[in-house]
C-alpha cells in the first residue's frame, strides 16, 4: 500500500503510524496508535546509526521503517515487551489523569453557570419584590445542590433526591435565611462569590455532621467505609510482594552477568546470545520494577495522608458533637469554623482516595500485562553455573576519590558532591534513575549506584556509581561515557524511557508522543499552538466606503462600460515573426553633468564713449557742436577706493 504523496515526497511520523496500524490490522494484530508511533520512532537507520524519525523520510525509508516496526510488533522478545509495557502503562496513566481533569472541569463549569446566574441577578433594593427574591433564593439553593454532594465519582453524577433536597434546604434556611438577601444584593460580585463559597462549605460540613449522627448525609461517601482504603491496602500488599520477587530476580540477573566473565574451566561460558537475552530481560525487569516502585511510593504517601486526615476528621467530629450536644442553639462563631474544617478535611480525603483508585487501576494494568506474558526468569543453567562455579569477583583496587566540591564549580567540570560538602545533598535530583552509567556504558548492565560514594555533577546532571573505581574513571573523562550511554540507547531504545532521557531524544521519546511534541498528535488529542494578536488601544470607528461613487454620470458610464464589455471577447494570435521571441529591454547610463572650478576669477571693464551735443539752446548765433567724452571706469573706481 503506497503512502499518500506529498509535494517533496517526504513522509512524516503521522503517515507512518497510520500505515503501520493499518498494516498490523490487516495481518490480524491490533495495536494502539501510541505503541505504533513509539515503535516507529525507535527504528535505527543502519547507515547513520541514529533513528529514522530524526528527519523527514522519503518513501523508501518510510517503507523500511514500517517493515521493521511490523517485525518488532509481532515479536515476543524482551525489547518488544518492554516497549509494550511502557506504552501501555504511560498511556493509561495519561488517560486516567485526563479523565479526572475532565470530570473536575465539567463540575466547575456546572457550578460556574449557576454562580453566573446568581451574580447576574438585578440588584433591587425593594425587599417587597417577592418574586425576584424567591428566584434568587432558589438559584442559591441550586448552587448548594451542586456543590454539597460527592466531589466526584458515580455519586456526583446522580440527581439529588428528595432527602438530600430537604437536608440542604434546612441547612440553607438555618445558615442563610431569606431576610439576609437584601444585604447580599448590596455586595459586589467578588464579595458575593466569597460569601457563597463559605456558605457551601458550611452546608457541606452540616451534612457531614448529620452523616456522623446518622441523621442525614445522603449520597456522601463515608470517609472510612467508602474511600477505598481497605482495597488500596490490599493492593499495596500485593505490590510489596511483587517488588520483593522482582528485586530478587534482578539480583540474580546481575549476579550472572557480573560473574560469567570470570568462569573457569570446566564451567562452560554461555553464548553471546544468551548473555544478550539476559541483559534484555534485565531491562524488562527494571522497567516493571520501576513502575511498581512508583506506584508503591504514591500509594504509601496517599495512605499516610489519608490516615492523618481521618484521625483529624474523627477528632473534629467528636469535638463538634461535644460542643453541640443536645442544645437547640449554638453560637455560629463557634460551630461554623468547625463545619468549614470538616469540609476541607473531607475534600482532601476524597482527593487522596482518587489517587488511590488510580494507582489500583495501574496495578491492575501491570498485572494484566504480566499474565499475558511469561515472567522473566534467569536461565536455570546459567544461575546454577554462576552459583556452583564459586567464582569470586575480584574487588577493585583501592583508589583515591576526587575531592568533594561545594557545588559552585562550573558545569563543564565533573564535581563530586557529598553530604558533608553540600548542605542540600539529600535533595539532589539523581539522573538516569539512579543507575550506574559506567557499568551501563562498559558492560550494558543496569545496576543501581551507591549514593554514599558521592554524587558527581557534570553538565547539569547528577550521577551515582556502583564502585569507587567507576566514579574515578568517570571523572577522568565524563563526556565519553555520556556518548556511550547515547549509543546504548540507540541499540536498546527501551532505555530512553527507562532512564528518563526524553530531552536527549525529543522525537523518539514516549513522553513526547503522549504530549504531542514528537511530531505526532494522537487521535482525540487537542493540538495547541502559541498565538498572539495586536490591536490598537483606541479604535476609531470610520464609516467611509472607498468604493462609493457620488457622480451619477460616472455611475452611468461604468454601467454602460460593463454592459458593453460583457458582449466582447479577447482574441490573441501568434505570427511567424513573434514565434520563439521575447521582449528585450536594455538599460543605459544617462550622461551626468560635469563642471570645473578654477582658482582665478578674472574679468575686463573697457572705457565707455559718450557723445554730447551742445548749442541747441540759447542764442541764435550759437553753433551746434558734438562733443565726444570717454569715461575710464577702472581708474575712477581705483581713485574712489584710494579716497576711501
Protein Blocks (a to p, Z undefined) as FASTA:
>chain_A
ZZdddfkopacfklmmmmmmmmmmmnopacdfklmmmmmmmpccfknopafklpccdfkl
mmmmmmmmmmmmmpccfklmmmmmmmmmmmmmmmmmmmmmmmmmmmmmmmmmmmmmmmmp
ccdfblklmmlmmmmmmmmmmmmmmmmccfbdjklmpccdfklmmmmmmmmmmmmcfklm
mmmmmpcfklmmmmmmmmmmmmmmmmmmmmmnopghehiacfklmnommmmmmmmmmmmm
mmmmmmmmmmmmmmmmmmmmmcccfbdcddfklmmmmmmmmmmmmmmmmmmmmmmmmmmm
mmmmmmmmmmmmmmmmmmmmmmnmmafbdcfklmmmmmmmmmmmmmmmmmmmmmmmmmmm
mmmmmmmmmmmpccddddfklmmmmmmnopacddddddddddddehlacfkbccdddfkl
pmklmmpccehhopafklmmmnopacdddfknopcdeehiacddfblmlmmmmmmmmmlm
mmmmmmmmmmmmmlmmmnopmkmmmmlcfklmmnopnopacehiacdddddddddfbdcd
dfbdfkbcfblklmmmmmmmmmmmmmpccdddddfklgoiacdddddddddddddddfbd
cdddddddddddehkaccfklccddddddddfklmmmmmmmmZZ
